[in-house]
Amino acid sequence: MTGVPVVALDPLFDGGEITWSVFGVVAIKVVVAFAFLLVAVMLYIWGMRKVIADMQNRIGPNRAGPFGVLQTLADGIKLFFKEQSIPSSADRPVFRLAPYLSIMPAFLMFCVVPVGGRVSILGHETYLQVVDLPVGALFVLAMSGLGVYGIMLAGWASGSKYPLLGSVRATAQLLSYEAAFGLAVLGVLIQAGTLSTRGIVDEQAWDGWASFATEWYWAAAFVPFVIFLIAATAETNHPPFDLVEAEQELVGGFNTEYTGIRFAIFFLAEFMNVITMSAIATTLFLGGPSGPGLGFLAADNVVNVWLMPVFWFLVKVLALLYCTIWVRASLPRMRYDRLMALGWKYLIEVAVLWVLVSAALVVAREEGWNVWVVTPIVAAAALGAFGVLYLCMPRPGEHVEEFR
C-alpha cells in the first residue's frame, strides 16, 4: 500500500504515503473510537437512570452487575434476541437500512473530535483523533443534517401512516433547529479563524487558569454557546424537545413498526448523538482536551502527553452530559408550536445578530479600534434590532379569530 498521495493535517501523513503501519494506526483509532462510543452509551444510560432515580428518591438499577452497571447491556442483549418483525406493507430494503443511517452520522461526527494531543502510536506521531479534516466544522454540520434521513426513511418505509406522521414531525423539528445550530457554530469559527477542529482546540490552548475565561470560547462566544446547547438538545430529540416520540400523540413516532435490535439501534443512535454533541460542544467552546498538566512531571511525560488531555476532555464531556440528565429530569415536554416558535422566532434571530456582533468585534480587534467603545455600540444596535423584530412578531393567539 504505497504510492497513494494524501493531503491532511495529521502528522501521521507527513510522509505523503499510506503504508501498512499507517493503515494499522488508522484502524486502531477507528475501532477504539467506535468501542468508546458504544461503552459510553451504555454507561450514560446507566448514569441517567441512577441520577434521575436519585433526584426522585428512588434506587434505580441495582441488580445486573455492581450497582446495576450492566443493566443497559442486559437490555441490549434482550433486544438483540427478540423477534424481528417487518410489516407486510413495508419497503423491506429501506426499512432495514434506516436504523444504520441514523447511527452512522453520530459516529462520523465524533471522528473529527480531538480527544487528546500529539501522541505516538506504533512508532508514528499522530493526533489522538480519528481524522483531522481541514474543514472539520463543515463536516460536523453536514453529518448533523444527514441524521434526519434515517428517521425520515424509517417512517416512510414502514408503510403506515402513524410512523410517517412521526417522521414528518421529526424532520420539521430537526430542520428548524439546524439553522440555529449552524449559526452557533459560525459564531465560533469567526473567533477561531479556522474550520479545523484541531485548529479550534489549538486556539484555545491552556496557558494558565486565566485561559478558562480569556482563551476558551464559552466566554467570547457565550450567546452561541447557549444557542448551540439548545439546538443540539433539540436535534438529538432529548427532553424537553422529545416531540419525535410523543407517544400520547404519535403512538411511538417514526419507530412504531420496529422491534428487537433495530428498535434498539434507534435509541443507540439517539444517546450516541447526545454524547457526540457534548464532545463537539467541548471542542468548540470549552477548549477540548486542553487543561493543566501535572507540574511535577516533565511536559513530555506519558501522563501529561496521554492521560491528562484525555482526563480533561472526559471531565468536560461528563459535566455537559450531567446537565442533559438534569434537564431531562426537570423540564416537561414542550408543546409543538412552542417548540417551533422557539427555533424560528428567537434562536435564529439571536444567532444572526450575534454573528454580526462577533464579526464587528473581530474586525475592531484587527483594526486596532477601541473595543471598549465599539462593544457597547454594537451590543446596543443588536439589542435594538432584536427589539424591533420582537415587536413585529405576532403574539400567540393574535390570528385565531381570523383563522376561524
Secondary structure, 3 states (H helix, E strand, C coil): CCCCCCCCCCHHHCCCCCCHHHHHHHHHHHHHHHHHHHHHHHHHHHHHHHHHHHHCCCCCCCCCCHHHCCHHHHHHHHHHCCCCCCCCCCCHHHHHHHHHHHHHHHHHHHCCCCCCCEEEECCEEEECCCCCCCCHHHHHHHHHHHHHHHHHHHHHHCCCHHHHHHHHHHHHHHHHHHHHHHHHHHHHHHHHCCCCHHHHHHHCCCCCCCHHHHCCHHHHCHHHHHHHHHHHHHHCCCCCCCHHHCHHHHCCHHHCCCCHHHHHHHHHHHHHHHHHHHHHHHHHHCCCCCCCCCCCCCCCCHHHHHHHHHHHHHHHHHHHHHHHHHHHHHCCCCCHHHHHHHHHHHHHHHHHHHHHHHHHHHHHHHHCCCHHHHHHHHHHHHHHHHHHHHHHCCCCCCCHHHHC
